[in-house]
Amino acid sequence: MPINKRSIAAIVLYIIIAGCAAAQPTDRLSAVNMRPFGRSLLNEQHNLELISSACQVGFSFEGTTFSLQVSLPAWLHHNYLQYELDGVYQKRIRIDSATTTPLVITAAAAGTHTVWIYKATEAQTGAIIIHAASATNIRPLQRPITPLIEFIGNSITCGAAADTTDVPCGAGVYHDQHNAYMAYGPRVARALGVNYIMSCVSGIGIYRNWNSDGPTMPQVYEKAALTIDSKQAWNFSTYTPQIVSIALGTNDLSDGDGVHARKPFDSATFVQQYIRFVQLVKTKYPQAQIALLSSAMMHDQKRTLLQNCLTAVKGKIDALFPSAKPVALYFFKPMQARGCTGHPNVEDHLILANELAPFFKGLLR
């Protein structure tokens, strides 16, 4: 029986309808509708800038494919994200400034999935800009309401120089080995089932930095981007941590780079500036428990000196705030770090986290 034009048209229409029924529609979620956790901001273009270490944003979606439209500031060559899929950590992903195609994450099987995106690098590395996310039935996720710990510190807290999976020590640029997700703070928080935010800067100290006089943590802490030239102040009402953990002193006590002139460590100035910084933190979070951590990288006389200084800071703060919870101290066991340039590697951070978890668990009671 011959097929006429009307029959052909009907067949074509059926194929189109059937194809449309089988296709999975892709939904788009703009940056303004996302729910980031950590230091972030919406810029003038209404895009989301992930700023701080392990700053995160989550989504649920259906099917197998999730895509994320991202970019970098014009001056930044590359940066790194990392992600969890259905609660399981996957890997770091390099974002290049020249890349214009969306980042695509694929699940092994169809169904309903969750994905959490984390900034692998620190604030000083530069922001990662998220424009939109696309997937079938995509929805923004938010962190459950749990106690919150803020981790303030230096490169160790940031997870810098810890991960040589992609770039070996001595190669690439400094942030090529960053892995904020695997740093001790996020690991402690995940082990205890609590939320966390990170306020850390490589090389930074209380009254002086690794090889310079500043800007120090007290000078950048109130800046949204943790940089002295940041024009936007951080809104401290965004989060209310139950615990503020401060791990500073390694860089104040360092011998410097051997190039820039460096005076001997001044313990009186260190203690004085540390007390002032704790007072500043308490103006932001009056009810928070303050925890001061030593450094696992300090050994022998420097280790003892740092511990004595932190004990002095605790004594003064406790006297100034007699009705507040006493400052908690934790002194790390010394460690021979196995990461780049004397930093803990990913495995070392697990050791630090396991050591710290009981301490923080006790403070959360």
C-alpha positions, 0 to 999 in steps of 0.5 A: 500500500503506497504511503501518501504525503499525509501519512508521512506527515503523521509519521513525522509528527509521531516521531517528534512527539515520541522524542519529546516525551522521551527527552529529559527537560533540563532546568536552569538554576541561576546563581541568585537562587543558590544557597552557598555556605562559607565566605561568598558574595553575589557580584554586580553581575549577580553571579556567585563568587566562592571566596574562602577555602571549602566554601560550598554550594549544593544541588539535587537533580534527576537523571545522570548529568549535571552541568555548572557554568563557571568562570574566573577573574580576568587576572587568574589563570586557573583554579580548582573545585572539588566535589561530592556526589551522593555524599561520596567525595570524588576529586578535584577539578581544574578550572582554566580561564580559557575554558568556556564550556560548562563543567559536566558531572555525570552520575553512574546511573539515572535517579535522584542525586545530590552534588556538593561543589567545594572551592579547593583553594583559599581566598588569596588564590582568587574567587571561582565565579558560578553563573548557573547550574543546569540539570533535570529537576535541579534544586538548591540544597542548604546545609542542615541546621547543626552546630558550626565551627569556624576554623581560623588559621594559616596554610595548614588550616587551608589544606595548602601544599597537601595534595600532589595527585595532579601536580608534584611538589616543586612543579606548577604554582602554589595552589596546585596542591591545595585541598581544602576539603581534606584539611583537618578542619572540614574532616573534624566537622564531618566526623562530628556531623557539624557545619564549618566555615574556613577563614585562613590565609597562607603565610599569615600570622598574628603580628607578622607573617612568614616573611613579612610584617603584614598584612596579618590576620587581625588586619584582614579578618574583617574583609570579605575576601581576607585581603587588605585591599578588599573593598567589601567588609564581611557580614559576620551576622551571616553565621553564628559559630558555636566554636571559633578555632584559632590556629596561628603562630607557626608563621610568627615563629618562622625564621623567614625566607632568608632574604628579607630581614627578620628580627627575633620572635617577640613573645610579648608583642605576639601575646598582646596582638593575639589577645587583641585578636581574640577580643575582636573575634568575641565582638563578632561572636559574643557567645562562641567558645574560643579554642586556641590550637598550637602547631604540629609543625613546631618542635622543641623550643619553638613548640614550648614557646608557642604553648607558653604564649597561648597559655598566657593569652588564655589567662588574660582572656579568661580574666577579661571575660569572667562570665564567658566560657573559658578559652580552650587550649589544644597542643598538637603532638609534633609531626614530621609533615610529608606534604610540600614545603614542610606542610601536612599532606592529605594523610597527615591531615587525617592524623591531625583530624583524628587527634582533634576530634575528641577535643572538639566533641567535648566542646560541643557538649 
